[in-house]
Amino acid sequence: MGPADSNHKNERPLMMQFSPRYDRPAISLIATGLGEDGVSLYLGDSEGARDIALLKEQGITTVINCAVNLDFNYVNDPVQKEEPGKVAAGHGVVRAYKIGLIDGEGNPARMMLAGYYILDGALKQVMPEKESYPHRERGNVLVHCRGGRSRSVALVALYLHKNLPERFPTLDDALAHVRVKRELRPDEWFETPKPMLVEAARQASDAIDLLEGK
């Protein structure tokens, strides 16, 4: 949440709480040519993540939600239909993954590291040839949170730094790239991402080096 939020944010109408507060695209292209299939990586906000037509237009088949306080119903072909007291369950229009980060203090130290490997898995996972896995195409990937300016920025920057080290030798290099591509204004960089999320990404970077013997 940004400085424009007051101590009485919960008193605002619900639609105001979910409305974008900044003039930038719903989704932004951050990097291309990732993985063996050369997919593109996008970063966006809640409006972009729920715009199915926009996702299809950009060839996005996989969506990763970084936010713990934001949920989407992508199910369009329910195996189990909605009934009293139970929600529908089944296949969605996209493959959806969720990390569940808080935009600030309160995340356990390893959650950013877990998010990194979820994103890596989403980019590399190969679906089996089974009826229960209807969406097997390897398309582009969208990483998002509520505003697309903090949690998702930290995770995408971490991923670029670890997987494209020749272009982004430091995490700060990757953060600068993501901020520009996401059209984050320089006057908001102090909180895009929040400092504790940047620190979590730094710790995750060190942990990845240890785990992968670098």
N, C-alpha and C positions, 0 to 999 in steps of 0.2 A: 504494500500500500504506500502511496506517496504522501508528500507533505500537504497536499490539498485535502486529505482526509481529516476530519475533526474527531474529537472524542465522542461525538454523537452520531457516528457514521451509521449505527444500526437504526437510527430514527428516520433515515432517508427511505423513500419508497424503494421497493425491491428492484424495479427496473432501473432506477438510477444507480444502484449498487453494481449492476451488471453492465451498464453502458460504458463504452470506451470514453476515456477522458482526454485522449491525446490524438492528434491528427496524424495518423500513420496508417499504412495498409493493414488490413486484417491479417494477412500473411505476407512474409517477406522471404525471397529466395536468398539463402545464406551461402550455400556451397553446392557444387556439382561434381559429378564424376566419382562419387564415393562407392566403395565396395567393388566387388567383382562385376556387378551389373552397371556400375556407373550411375547410380541413382542420385537424385538431387535432395538436399536437405533444406526444409523450410522452417521458419519460426513464426509463430503467430499468437493471437489472443483468442478469447472465448468466441468472439463473433466469427473469426475465421474457422475455428474448429467445428462450429455447428453449421457452416455453410456447405452443404453437401455438393451443390452445383459447382462451387469454387474449388472444392477438393478434387472433383472429377476433372474440371478444366485444367488443373495443374498436374494431373496424373498422380495424385496422392492416394495411396492405398493403405497407408499405415499412419496412425495418429498416436502420439505419446503425450499424455496429460501429466504435467509436472505438479499440478495443484491438488492439495488434499481437500480443499473446500469448494470443489467444482466438479459436477458430474454431468454426463451426457448419455442420452438414450439413442444409440445407433442401431438398435435392433429393428430391422425391417422385415425379417422372415422368421418370426418366433417359432421355435420348436415347442415351447411351452407358452401358451397364451396367457395374457393377463386375466386374473380372476380375483374375487374379493380377498384382500389381505396378501396377495402375491403379485409381484410384477412379472412381466413377460420375460422370457429368456430365449436366446437363440443366436442366430447369425446377424451380425451388423453389416452396414454398408461399407465399413472399413475395418481393418484389424486395429483394435484399440488396446493400448497398454497404459497403465497408470503407476506413477511413482509416489505421489502424495506428499510433496514437500510443503512446509509452512514458509510463507514469504517473510522470513525474519528469524528470530530466536525460536528454539524449541525442537529443531531437527536433531535426532541422534547423529553422531559423527559419521557413521558409515552410510547414511542415506544417499548422499551425492555419489559415492562410489557405486552403490547399488543402481542408481539412476544411469550412470555411465554404462554399466554392463547390460541394463535393459535396452538402452538405445543401441548399443553394439549388437545385441541379439536381434532387435527389430530389423536392423539393416541386413543382417546376415542369415537369419532364420530361413530354412527351406521347408515349406509345408509338404506333408505327405499327400500322396494321391489317394485321398479317402473322401467319401461323401461328407463326412463330418468336418472337413476342412475345405469349404467351398471357395474361399478367397486365396488362391495360391499364387496370383501374379505378384511379381516383384516390382512395385512401383515406387514413387517418391515418398518421402517421410516428412510429416509435420510434427514438430515439437512445440507445445504451447503451454501456457498457464492462463491466468485470468487476463492479464494485460499484455503478455508477451514482452516483458521488459525487465524481469528480474530472475525468477526461478529458471525459466526456459533459457534465458541468455547465459546464465552461469553454466548450465549443463551443456549447451551446444558449444560454447567456447572451450570447455574442458575436452569435449570430443574432438574438436578440430585440432587442438594443441597436441593431443596424444596420437592422432591418426594422420595428421599432415604436418609433422614437425619441421619439414623443410620450408614450409610457408609460414608456420606459426611456431617458432622455436620456444616461445614463452607463452604462458597463459595470458599475460597482458597483451601480447600481440594478437591472440585470438579474440580476446574481449574487445579490443579496438575494432577489429574487423566486423564482429557481430553487431556492435553498436552502430557502426556506419550503415551496414546492410539493413538493419532493422529501423533505421532512421530515428534513432534515439538522440535527442537534443543534447549538446554538450552540458547545458545547465542542469540536466537530470542524471548525468553519468555517475554522480556520487552515490546514487541509490539504484543504478541500473547496471549490474545487479546490486542487491543489498550487500554491504561489506561482509556480513557473516556467511553469505552464500559464496562470495568470492573466496573467502578463507576455506570454506568447505571444499571448494573445487581444488584449491592448492593442496589440501591434505589428501584428497582423492587422487590427485596426480602423483604424489609421492607413493601412495599405496599401490597404484597401478604399476609403477616401476618395480616395486618390491615383488608383487605378485607375478609379474611377467619377466622378471630377471633382467631388467634394463639397468 
